[in-house]
Amino acid sequence: MPVDQVRAVFKSQYHAGLAMLRQAIELCPDELWYDATPRNAFWQVAYHALFFTHLYLMPREADFVPWNGHIADVQNPDGIAGPPDPDSPLPVTAPPYSRAQALAYLQHLDGMIDAVVDTLDLAAAESGFHWYKVPKLEHQVINVRHLNHHMAQLADRLTAAGAGAVRWVGARRPA
C-alpha cells in the first residue's frame, strides 16, 4: 500500500476516534465527570487519552509542545495518578480539567492531525520515544489503539450510568 494511503487511513482513524471521544465527553453528566469513585475520574481518563494521543503523534518526544491549557507542574501531567513521590513538592495530578477544557484540547488535537501525520516518517525503524522499542508505523497503530481503548472505557461508564451511548464512527475523512 502506498504511504499516502497509509497516511489517509491514520488520519481517518484518528479523526474517528476523536469524534467518538467527543461524544463521550459531551454526553457525560457533571456528577460522572468529576466522580472520584472509580480509580480515575472520567475527566482523568479523557485527558489521559488526549495527552498521549497528542504526545505519540509527534515524530519524537523532543517535538512535543503541550497544549496551551495544559497544567505541567504536577507529578503526573497526563492526568492519571501514579504512585506519589513523597519527595516531590508537586501535587500528584492537576486539578480537574473541565469538560470545556477537554473539548478545547480535543479540538486543538483534531485540528493538527492531518498536518502532523503528513510529517511522520512511517518507515522509520524507531518510534522516536526511547521507552517504545517499535518502528514508527507500529507506534502509530498502538497510539490509535490506546485512544480507542480509553474511549471505550468512557463509553462503557456512560452506558452503565444510563447517560447515553456513544455512536460508532468507522471512518472520518476530511471534507
Backbone as a ProteinNet text record, in pm:
[ID]
protein_1_A
[PRIMARY]
MPVDQVRAVFKSQYHAGLAMLRQAIELCPDELWYDATPRNAFWQVAYHALFFTHLYLMPREADFVPWNGHIADVQNPDGIAGPPDPDSPLPVTAPPYSRAQALAYLQHLDGMIDAVVDTLDLAAAESGFHWYKVPKLEHQVINVRHLNHHMAQLADRLTAAGAGAVRWVGARRPA
[TERTIARY]
85.3	0	90.3	65.1	145.5	132.8	240.4	245.8	134.4	93.2	-15.2	-146.4	-168.6	-289.5	-282.1	-164.9	-146.7	-171.7	-118.1	-140.8	-290.7	-359.4	-503.9	-580.2	-539.3	-603.5	-579.6	-456.3	-428	-507.3	-509.9	-587	-733.2	-789.8	-929.8	-956.5	-869	-891.7	-865.8	-769.8	-752.4	-876.3	-922.7	-1041.6	-1164.1	-1179.4	-1294.1	-1286.8	-1169.3	-1152.7	-1179.6	-1132.1	-1156.3	-1303.9	-1369.9	-1513.7	-1592.2	-1553	-1620.1	-1587.4	-1463.4	-1427	-1503.9	-1521.6	-1600.4	-1742.2	-1803.1	-1937.9	-1939.7	-1840.3	-1834.8	-1823.8	-1737.4	-1719.7	-1849.2	-1912.9	-2035.5	-2152.2	-2157.6	-2266.7	-2250.5	-2130.6	-2101.6	-2166.7	-2252.8	-2309.9	-2203.1	-2222.6	-2123.7	-2090.1	-2192.1	-2164.9	-2073.5	-2081.5	-1993	-1856.6	-1853.3	-1728	-1628.8	-1680	-1594.2	-1594	-1670.9	-1685.1	-1550.3	-1505.4	-1377.3	-1392.3	-1513.7	-1534.9	-1453.7	-1454.6	-1364.3	-1219.6	-1130	-987.4	-946.9	-995.7	-969.2	-1102.1	-1123.2	-1246.4	-1254.6	-1373.4	-1397.8	-1303.5	-1292.4	-1208.3	-1063.5	-1017.4	-878.4	-852.6	-944.6	-927.5	-934.5	-1028.9	-1041.4	-913.6	-863.4	-742.7	-621.8	-610.5	-501.1	-501.9	-619.6	-630.5	-587	-629.7	-591.3	-441.7	-389	-247.8	-157.8	-183.4	-95.2	-118.5	-240.6	-262.1	-177.9	-179.5	-101.7	48.8	95.5	238.1	287.6	217.1	264.4	237.8	168.5	158.4	287.4	368.2	491	596	682.1	789.5	880.8	907.7	994.2	943.4	983.9	945	985.5	1102.4	1152.8	1065	983.8	897.7	765	737.5	609.4	604.5	499.6	471.2	332.2	323.8	193.5	88.8	-34.3	-149.7	-143.1	-188.3	-172.1	-253.6	-351.1	-426.8	-372.1	-262.6	-203.2	-140.7	-161.7	-100.1	18	137.9	258.6	320.6	297.4	366	298.5	294	236.3	322.9	308.1	386.6	343	214.9	160.4	85.9	156.9	95.2	-10.6	-19.3	-118.8	-255.9	-269.7	-399.5	-424	-353.6	-371.8	-268.6	-316.1	-226.8	-149.8	-18.9	66.4	99.7	188.8	228.7	290.5	248	303.7	450.2	525	663.4	663.4	688.5	682.1	785.6	889.3	992.9	961.7	855.1	820.5	725.8	752.2	660.4	537.8	538.5	429.9	308.8	188.4	69.9	78.4	9.4	14.3	-45	-160.5	-222.1	-268.3	-305.5	-362.5	-501.4	-551.3	-692.1	-776.5	-898.2	-978.8	-991.1	-970.8	-998.2	-1149.7	-1204.6	-1348.3	-1378.9	-1504.9	-1548.5	-1510.2	-1529.4	-1495.1	-1345.3	-1262.2	-1117.8	-1083.8	-1144.9	-1118.9	-1162.7	-1277.7	-1325.7	-1235.7	-1183.1	-1089.4	-961.8	-912	-792	-821.7	-936.5	-974.2	-980.3	-1040.2	-1049.8	-911.3	-823.9	-686.2	-617.1	-630.5	-566.9	-624.6	-756.1	-820.6	-775.3	-754.2	-711.2	-568.4	-489	-349	-320	-416	-393.4	-336	-403.9	-363.6	-221	-189.6	-55.8	51.6	24.4	125.8	146.7	38.5	52.8	131.4	112.6	187.4	337.6	379.7	523.4	590.8	512.3	571.4	645.5	761.3	836	788.5	686.1	625.7	715.8	824	920.1	1034.1	1032.9	1141.2	1144.5	1264.4	1282.5	1258.3	1257.9	1241.1	1113.1	1052.1	928.7	952	1073.8	1102.1	1088.8	1054.7	1037.3	1118.8	1217.6	1314.2	1248.3	1131.1	1065.1	978.3	962.7	886.4	981.7	1017.3	1113.6	1040.2	970.2	896.5	917	896.3	903.4	791.3	811.5	714.5	576.3	567.5	436.8	360.5	426.8	361.4	325.9	411.4	384.7	254.5	229.1	105.5	-16.6	-1.4	-110.9	-139.1	-34.8	-50.2	-121.4	-86.4	-146.8	-296.7	-336.5	-479.1	-550.7	-487.5	-547.3	-563.4	-464.5	-469.9	-585.7	-598.6	-710.1	-843.2	-858.2	-984.8	-1009.8	-904.8	-917.2	-981.8	-928.9	-982.8	-1119.6	-1141.8	-1273.6	-1376.9	-1342	-1434.8	-1461	-1360	-1381.1	-1485	-1470	-1562	-1701.7	-1709.3	-1839.6	-1911.2	-1836.8	-1896.3	-1946.9	-1871.5	-1917.2	-2047.2	-2055	-2176.9	-2296.5	-2279.3	-2388.4	-2431.3	-2335.3	-2366.6	-2439.3	-2408.5	-2472.3	-2605.7	-2642.8	-2767	-2760.2	-2638.7	-2619.2	-2622.6	-2643.3	-2646.6	-2539.2	-2544	-2449.6	-2370.5	-2243.4	-2157.4	-2182.6	-2212.4	-2235.4	-2100.6	-2099.1	-1980.4	-1948.8	-1822.1	-1772.7	-1664.4	-1691.3	-1596.8	-1482.9	-1511.8	-1411.1	-1453.3	-1356.8	-1386.9	-1284.1	-1323.8	-1235.1	-1253.4	-1145.7	-1161	-1256.1	-1333.2	-1428.9	-1356.2
-117.2	0	124.1	217.6	340.7	420.1	489.2	561.5	666.4	727.9	826.6	761.9	638.7	567	530.2	491.4	459.7	585	696.6	822.7	856.2	836.5	865	777.6	652.9	562.6	612.8	649.3	700.3	827.6	919.1	1042.4	1009.5	922.1	883.9	823.4	734.6	666.1	756.6	845.5	943.8	1032.9	1084.4	1170.7	1094.7	969.7	889.6	863.8	827	803.3	929.1	1041.7	1168.1	1208.1	1177.2	1206.1	1126.1	1001.5	919.4	968.5	1008.9	1063.2	1193.4	1274.8	1397.8	1364.3	1264.6	1223.7	1185.7	1107.1	1061.5	1181.1	1275.6	1393.5	1474.8	1493	1573.1	1506.5	1373.6	1301	1290.7	1307.7	1283.3	1388.1	1343.9	1439.1	1483.2	1603	1658.5	1563.4	1497.7	1410.3	1293.9	1246.5	1139.6	1196	1314.9	1378	1390.5	1429.6	1454.8	1341	1235.9	1126.8	1059.5	1065.7	1006.4	863.9	807.4	670.3	569.5	579.3	488.8	526.2	435.8	463.7	596.9	623.5	750.3	809	935	1002.7	1009.5	1030.4	1040.1	1142.9	1260.6	1366	1320.7	1239.8	1194	1100.9	1008.4	914.4	989.4	1083.6	1162.3	1242.4	1309.4	1390.8	1303.1	1190.4	1096.2	1052.2	1018.9	976	1088.5	1210.3	1323.6	1352.2	1353.5	1383.5	1286.2	1155.9	1058.2	1049.6	1072.1	1078.3	1190.8	1304.1	1420.9	1390.9	1341.7	1312.9	1215.8	1104.5	999.8	1028.7	1136.6	1181.8	1247.3	1290.2	1362.2	1266.5	1319.4	1233.9	1181.1	1269.6	1232.6	1302.7	1253	1315	1462.6	1495.3	1633.2	1728.4	1675.3	1759.3	1795.5	1737.9	1760	1899.3	1972.5	2102.7	2089	2093.1	2073.8	2175.1	2131.8	2217.1	2336.2	2453.9	2574.8	2575.8	2486.3	2477	2373	2310.2	2201.8	2254.6	2182.9	2216	2120.9	2176.4	2093.4	2070.8	2157.4	2148.5	2048.5	1923.6	1813.8	1690	1593.7	1470.7	1385.8	1388.7	1306.1	1396	1454.1	1552.3	1496.5	1364.4	1305.2	1290	1325.2	1319.8	1195.5	1087.7	962.4	957.9	943.6	944.3	814.5	826.8	713.2	717.7	630.7	637.2	773.9	838.7	970.6	962.4	1063.3	1076.1	1160.2	1098.7	1174.3	1286.2	1279.5	1383.1	1499.7	1488.7	1595.8	1695.8	1825.2	1926.2	1945.3	1881.1	1899.3	1814.2	1861.9	1777.8	1655.9	1549.5	1425.1	1446.3	1510.4	1541.9	1687.1	1733	1867.1	1869.2	1987.3	1994.7	1947.3	1904.5	1852.2	1951.6	1898.8	1976.2	1973.9	2084.2	2090	2022.5	1996.5	1941.4	2039.2	2170.7	2270	2266.5	2249.3	2239.9	2114.1	2002.1	1878	1890.8	1953	1971.4	2067.9	2168.9	2260.8	2186.9	2102.5	2023.6	1928.3	1863.3	1770.6	1844.3	1961.6	2039	2077.3	2119.8	2153.3	2031.7	1919.3	1796	1751.8	1753.2	1713.4	1803.4	1931.1	2024.8	2005.8	1935.9	1917.8	1780.8	1689.8	1550.7	1543.9	1603.4	1586	1634.9	1754.2	1809.3	1726.6	1681.6	1604.4	1467	1398.7	1266.4	1278.2	1387.1	1407.3	1421.5	1459.2	1477.2	1350.6	1252.3	1133.6	1047.1	998.2	901.8	762.8	715.3	586.9	467.9	490.3	383.4	380.1	472.9	479.6	353.1	306.5	185.1	210.6	336.6	373.6	454.7	441.9	514.1	662.7	698.5	835.8	856.8	749.2	752.8	637.9	670.1	569.3	452.8	472.4	364.7	277	314.1	232.3	179.2	53.2	-8.6	-75.1	6	-43.3	54.3	9.6	102	206.8	318.7	428.9	386.9	307.1	264.2	188	94.2	19.7	112.9	208.3	304.2	380.2	415.4	485.1	393.6	267	171.4	161.9	152.7	147.8	273.4	389	514.7	517.7	474.7	468.9	369.4	255	156.1	213	287.4	346.8	445.5	532.3	627.2	553.6	450.7	377.4	294	244.6	170.7	258.9	380.6	469.3	525.6	551.8	596.7	489.6	363.1	253	244.1	266.6	269	374.9	492.4	601.6	574.2	516.7	482.7	380.7	286.3	186.7	252.2	345.5	417.2	492.8	555.9	630.4	537.3	426	329.9	275.8	239	185.1	287.1	415.8	521.8	566.2	507.4	546.7	685.7	730.8	866.3	873.2	760.4	758.9	668.5	653.7	564.8	642.7	611.3	670.7	597	672.9	613.2	577.8	467	420	514.1	549.1	623.5	536.7	480.6	388	456.5	568.3	643.3	789.4	875.2	1018.2	1081.7	1109.8	1172.2	1324.1	1398.7	1544	1581.1	1688.5	1731.1	1784.8
0	0	0	-88	-91.7	38.9	74.4	201.4	212.1	102.9	108.9	150.9	108.8	150.7	299.2	345.5	487.2	570.5	527.1	598.2	602.9	492.1	486.5	585.8	600.2	696.4	838.8	870.7	1005.3	1033.3	940.3	959.1	986.6	905	920.6	1057.9	1102.1	1228.6	1349.4	1340.1	1447.9	1457.8	1344.3	1346.4	1398.1	1357	1401.8	1551.9	1601.3	1745.2	1826.3	1777.6	1848.1	1840.1	1729.9	1718.9	1822.4	1843.4	1944.3	2085.3	2108.7	2239.4	2264.7	2161.5	2175.5	2221.5	2160.2	2201.6	2349.1	2391	2529.9	2625	2592	2676.8	2681.9	2566.8	2561.7	2634.2	2630.3	2695.8	2846.8	2895.4	3036.4	3127.6	3219.6	3315.3	3415.6	3473	3566.7	3680.5	3736.3	3850.7	3813	3688.6	3642.7	3602.8	3545	3500.7	3616.4	3732.1	3847.8	3950	3926.2	4022.5	4048.3	4171.7	4209.8	4261.8	4250.4	4296.3	4215.1	4080.8	4008	4039	4009.9	4034.4	3971.5	3851.7	3783.7	3738.9	3769.9	3729.9	3577.2	3526.4	3382.8	3319.7	3383.7	3326.8	3315.7	3411.9	3409.7	3291.6	3267.8	3156.1	3023.7	3011.5	2888.5	2863.2	2967.4	2949.8	2917.9	2984.6	2958.4	2811.6	2760.1	2620.4	2526.5	2554.3	2470.3	2479.5	2601.9	2623.3	2548.1	2562.9	2497.9	2348	2302.6	2157.3	2100.1	2165.4	2123.3	2128	2241.8	2257.3	2150.8	2134.2	2043.8	1897	1867.3	1728.6	1682.1	1776.4	1742.4	1685.6	1597.7	1545.2	1656.3	1756.5	1868.1	1993.5	2107.6	2234.2	2237.9	2184.9	2186.8	2104.8	2016.1	1931.6	1998.8	2113.1	2180.7	2242.5	2208.3	2269.8	2331.5	2464.4	2528.4	2481.5	2486.1	2458.5	2552.9	2508.7	2588.8	2717.9	2733.2	2858.2	2953.9	2916.5	2995.8	3124.7	3233.1	3362	3381	3377.5	3377	3513.9	3609.1	3737.9	3831.4	3786.7	3863.9	3843.8	3930.9	3919.4	3800.3	3766.6	3658	3559.7	3462.2	3373.8	3279	3267.1	3177.3	3242.2	3369.8	3436.1	3518.7	3492	3565.8	3678.4	3799.8	3915.2	3926.6	3927	3957.4	4105.4	4150.5	4291.4	4321	4429	4458.8	4499.2	4460.2	4501.7	4629.4	4745.6	4871.5	4880.6	4797.6	4800	4707.2	4630.7	4537.1	4602.7	4582.7	4635.2	4545.1	4427.9	4331.2	4366.6	4333.6	4351.8	4259.6	4295.4	4217.4	4078.3	4070.1	3940.8	3941	3823.9	3810.5	3872.6	3906.5	3946.4	3827.9	3852.2	3741.2	3625.2	3504.9	3384.6	3364.1	3319.4	3292.3	3158.4	3135.3	3007.1	2893.9	2917.3	2815.5	2783.8	2885.5	2861.5	2781.5	2817.3	2744.1	2598.4	2575.7	2437.9	2360.4	2426.6	2360.4	2321.6	2411.3	2380.1	2265.1	2268.8	2162	2028.2	2025.2	1901.4	1850.7	1941.6	1905.4	1843	1907.3	1860.7	1726.7	1714.2	1589	1473.8	1503.2	1400.5	1353.3	1430.3	1391.7	1330.4	1337.7	1292.6	1151.4	1054.8	915.1	889.7	937	913.4	982.2	1103.8	1176.3	1113	1079.1	1016	885.9	814.2	689.3	712.2	832.9	860.3	913.1	953.8	1016.2	915.1	954.8	874.5	916	848.5	884.6	854.4	780.9	752.3	854.5	949.8	1048.7	1133.8	1161.1	1241.1	1389.8	1430.5	1571.6	1589.5	1707	1736.2	1761	1805.8	1845.4	1995.7	2066.8	2212.3	2269.8	2351.6	2396.4	2469.2	2527.8	2601.2	2511.1	2384.5	2289.5	2184.4	2195.8	2104.6	1988.3	1910	1793.4	1678.1	1554.6	1441.1	1448.1	1379.8	1385	1337.2	1234.9	1185.8	1293.7	1358.9	1465.9	1582.9	1611.4	1718.3	1691.4	1566.8	1534.1	1548.2	1515.9	1538.3	1688.1	1768.7	1914.7	1964.2	1910.2	1953.9	1924.2	1805.2	1771.9	1863.7	1889.4	1980.4	2120.6	2169.2	2303.3	2313.1	2214	2211.2	2218.7	2137	2132.8	2258.9	2320.2	2446.1	2552.5	2568.6	2671.7	2633.4	2505.8	2463.5	2497.3	2476.7	2507.3	2657.6	2740.1	2884.9	2921	2863.9	2895.2	2840.5	2721.9	2664.1	2752.9	2806.7	2896.2	3024.7	3080.2	3200.7	3173.5	3056.8	3022.3	3013.3	2945.6	2930.6	3066.2	3149.7	3282.6	3369.2	3350.6	3429	3369.3	3255	3188.7	3126.8	3094.1	3041.6	2889.4	2823.4	2677.3	2622.2	2492.2	2424.2	2320.2	2309.5	2208	2076.9	1972.8	1840.4	1775.7	1706.4	1635.8	1520.2	1504.6	1389.8	1328.2	1210.1	1147.7	1077	1013.1	940.6	938.7	931.4	928.4	835.2	716.2	619.6	623.9	602.1	595	480.7	500.5	396.4	275.1
[MASK]
+++++++++++++++++++++++++++++++++++++++++++++++++++++++++++++++++++++++++++++++++++++++++++++++++++++++++++++++++++++++++++++++++++++++++++++++++++++++++++++++++++++++++++++++

